[in-house]
Amino acid sequence: MKKIKRIFILLSVLLFSAFLLSCSKKEEESTSVSAEEASGLEGVITNYFQQIEAQDDEQLEESINSAYKAKEELFYNALSNYKNAKKDLGEFQEIEKVDVKKEGDTYVVDLHAKYAKRELIFHAALHDDYSGFSELSFNPVYSLSEKLFAAFQNMIVGMGTVFAVLIFIAWIISLFAHLHRWEVRQAEKKKERDGKSSSVASSPAVVSPEKPAVPVLEKEEGISEELLSVILMAAVKAYEEDFAKKNPYSDARTLENGLFVRSIKRRKQRLKMKEYTITVNGVAYDVTVDEKGNGGASAAPAVAPVAKAAAPAATPAPAQKASQAGNISVTAPMPGKILSIKVKEGDSVHSGDVLLVLEAMKMENDIVAPKDGTVVSINTKVGDSVESAQVLIGLQG
C-alpha cells in the first residue's frame, strides 16, 4: 500500500508539472491532450497498474484492508472489484494499449490489458488540476453470449426464488384448511366423550329379572273359562307352527316339548274385540278374540324371560251329562268347522283319543275323548259349522 501511495504522489507531481508546462502556452484553455501530457499520464497509469497486477492474493488482501482502514472508498472498491474479477481473467499476458483523452475538466485514461481468458480495461479519471482520482475501476470484457448466459442464470435464480416463496405461501394457506378440519374433529371427539360420560351417568343399572322357581299361570279377573280355553289353544297352535318351521323333519308334538303358558293378561277392549298378550316359552303372542266367537289370533314375537316348565295337557272336550245317544256327550269347546271325524259308531275309544278335528280361528284343534267308552252316536259331519257347547259325539261309558 505504501508503494501505491508513493506512486500516487509521483503521479500527482508529474501531472502538476505537465499542468505548469501547459500554462506556458498562449492558449489558456484546450480540450486536446498534448503528447507530453499523454506520455506522462500513460507512464504513470501503466506503472500503477503493473504494481497492482504484480501483487499476489495475500498482498492484494492487505492493500484492500489498508484502504478500508484509511476510509479510502475509491481505492477500496477498485481493488475489491479487481480481486473478484481475477478468477475470470486467467494469467496476465501483456498491456495492449493505453488511451488518454480529456472530457471537460477531467483526464480519462483507459488501459487495455490482455489476459488468458479475456481482456481487462483499467479505467482511471482525474481532474485537470491533478488534485486526485475521481474514478478508478477494473472492468473485465465479457462476450455477448457470456452476458446473455449470466442474465439467464440470474433470471432462473430470481424466478426460482419467487416460485419457492409462492409455494411456501400456498402451503401455509393450505394448513389453515387442515387446521379447521382438525378443530372440527377435536370438537366432535369431545362431544362424543361428553355424550358417553353423560349417558353412563344417567343410565340406571340393569337388573335381570329373577326367573320363577315354579310354573305360574296368571289369570286376570273377568276372563271366562271358555275364553281362557280359546286363548290357550291359540297359543298352543302358534307355538306348534313356530316349532314346525324351525324343525321341519321332526314329528314331535307341543305337549312333548315343554310347552309352558306363563301368563295371560288383558291388554285393551275395543268395540266387541278383545286383545290379549300370551307369553309362551319366553315368546309373547298377541291374540284378538271376538266376543261373538269369530276370533282371530295373530302371533307377534317379543322378547320375554324364558321359564321352562312342564306343558299342560291338551284341553279335552267338556263332558256333559247323559243324553239320548249315551251317558257321555262330547261338545264343541268353541265355534268352528268340522274338518274330519276320526271314529265311527261302535268304535271303542280310550281317554285322550282323537275323535274329530275342529277348525277354529284358522287353527286345527283335536277334540279328544274325556273318558274310555264306546261311540254310540255321531251328531255332525265333515264340513258342518258348529256352535260352542254343541253336542258332537255321544259315548257310552
TAPE-V240204 format. One record per pair of residues at least 4 apart in sequence whose C-alpha atoms are under 7 Angstrom apart, sorted by the first residue. I is the first residue (numbers start at 1). J is the second residue. If there is no record, write none. Layout:
I:J  I:J
This chain:
1:5  1:63  2:6  3:7  4:8  5:9  6:10  7:11  7:48  8:12  9:13  10:14  11:15  11:44  12:16  12:130  13:17  14:18  14:40  15:19  15:130  16:20  16:130  17:21  18:22  18:37  19:23  20:24  23:28  31:102  32:102  33:37  33:38  33:101  33:102  34:38  35:39  36:40  37:41  38:42  38:100  39:43  40:44  41:45  42:46  42:98  43:47  44:48  45:49  46:50  47:51  48:52  49:53  50:54  51:55  55:59  55:60  56:60  57:61  58:62  59:63  60:64  61:65  62:66  63:67  64:68  64:76  64:79  64:80  65:69  66:70  67:71  67:72  67:75  67:76  68:72  68:73  68:76  72:76  73:77  74:78  74:136  75:79  76:80  77:81  78:82  78:136  78:137  78:138  79:83  80:84  81:85  81:138  82:86  82:138  85:89  85:140  86:90  88:117  89:115  89:116  89:117  89:118  90:115  90:116  90:117  91:115  91:116  92:114  92:115  92:116  93:114  93:115  93:116  94:113  94:114  95:112  95:113  95:114  96:112  96:113  96:114  97:111  97:112  98:109  98:110  98:111  98:112  99:109  99:110  99:111  100:108  100:109  100:110  101:107  101:108  101:109  102:106  102:107  102:108  103:107  103:108  105:127  105:128  106:125  106:126  106:127  106:128  107:125  107:126  107:127  107:128  108:124  108:125  108:126  109:123  109:124  109:125  110:121  110:122  110:123  110:124  111:121  111:122  111:123  112:119  112:120  112:121  112:122  113:119  113:120  113:121  114:118  114:119  114:120  115:119  118:141  119:140  119:141  120:138  120:139  120:140  120:141  121:138  121:139  121:140  122:137  122:138  122:139  123:136  123:137  123:138  124:133  124:135  124:136  124:137  125:133  125:134  125:135  125:136  126:130  126:132  126:133  126:134  126:135  127:131  127:132  127:133  142:146  142:147  143:147  144:148  145:149  146:150  147:151  148:152  149:153  150:154  151:155  152:156  153:157  154:158  155:159  156:160  157:161  158:162  159:163  160:164  161:165  162:166  163:167  164:168  165:169  166:170  167:171  168:172  169:173  170:174  171:175  174:178  175:179  176:180  177:181  178:182  179:183  180:184  181:185  182:186  183:187  184:188  185:189  186:190  187:191  188:192  189:193  190:194  191:195  192:196  193:197  194:198  195:199  196:200  197:201  198:202  199:203  211:307  212:307  215:262  215:309  216:262  217:261  217:262  217:263  218:263  218:264  219:264  219:265  220:264  220:265  220:266  223:227  223:228  224:228  225:229  226:230  227:231  228:232  229:233  230:234  231:235  232:236  233:237  234:238  234:297  235:239  235:278  235:280  236:240  237:241  237:363  238:242  238:299  239:243  240:244  240:254  241:245  242:246  243:247  244:248  252:256  253:257  254:259  255:259  255:311  255:313  258:308  258:309  258:310  258:311  259:281  259:310  259:311  260:280  260:281  260:308  260:309  260:310  260:311  260:312  261:279  261:280  261:281  262:279  262:280  263:278  263:279  264:277  264:278  265:276  265:277  266:275  266:276  266:277  267:275  267:276  267:277  268:274  268:275  269:273  269:274  269:275  270:274  272:290  272:291  273:288  273:289  273:290  273:291  274:288  274:289  274:290  275:286  275:287  275:288  275:289  276:286  276:287  276:288  277:284  277:285  277:286  277:287  278:284  278:285  278:286  279:283  279:284  279:285  280:284  281:306  281:307  281:308  282:304  282:305  282:306  282:307  283:301  283:302  283:303  283:304  284:300  284:301  284:302  284:303  284:304  285:299  285:300  285:301  286:298  286:299  286:300  287:297  287:298  288:295  288:296  288:297  289:295  289:296  290:294  290:295  293:335  294:361  295:361  296:361  297:361  316:367  316:368  316:369  316:370  317:330  317:331  317:332  317:333  317:367  317:368  317:369  317:370  318:330  318:331  318:333  319:328  319:329  319:330  319:370  320:328  320:329  320:330  321:327  321:328  321:329  322:326  322:327  322:328  322:329  323:327  323:329  325:376  325:377  325:394  326:376  326:394  326:395  326:396  327:395  327:396  327:397  328:394  328:395  328:396  328:397  329:391  329:393  329:394  329:395  330:391  330:392  330:393  330:394  331:389  331:390  331:391  331:392  332:387  332:388  332:389  332:390  332:391  332:392  333:388  333:389  334:387  334:388  335:360  335:386  335:387  335:388  336:358  336:359  336:360  336:385  336:386  336:387  337:358  337:359  337:360  337:383  337:384  337:385  337:386  338:357  338:358  338:359  338:381  338:382  338:383  338:384  338:385  339:357  339:358  339:359  339:382  339:383  340:356  340:357  340:382  341:355  341:356  341:357  341:382  342:354  342:355  342:356  343:347  343:355  344:375  345:375  345:376  345:377  345:378  346:374  346:375  346:376  347:374  347:375  348:373  348:374  348:375  349:353  349:372  349:373  349:374  350:369  350:371  350:372  350:373  351:369  351:370  351:371  351:372  352:368  352:369  352:370  353:368  353:369  354:366  354:367  354:368  354:369  355:367  355:368  355:369  356:366  356:367  357:364  357:365  357:366  357:367  358:364  358:365  358:366  358:367  359:363  359:364  359:365  360:364  372:397  373:395  373:396  373:397  374:395  374:396  374:397  375:394  375:395  375:396  376:394  376:395  376:396  377:393  377:394  378:392  378:393  378:394  379:391  379:392  379:393  380:384  380:392  386:390
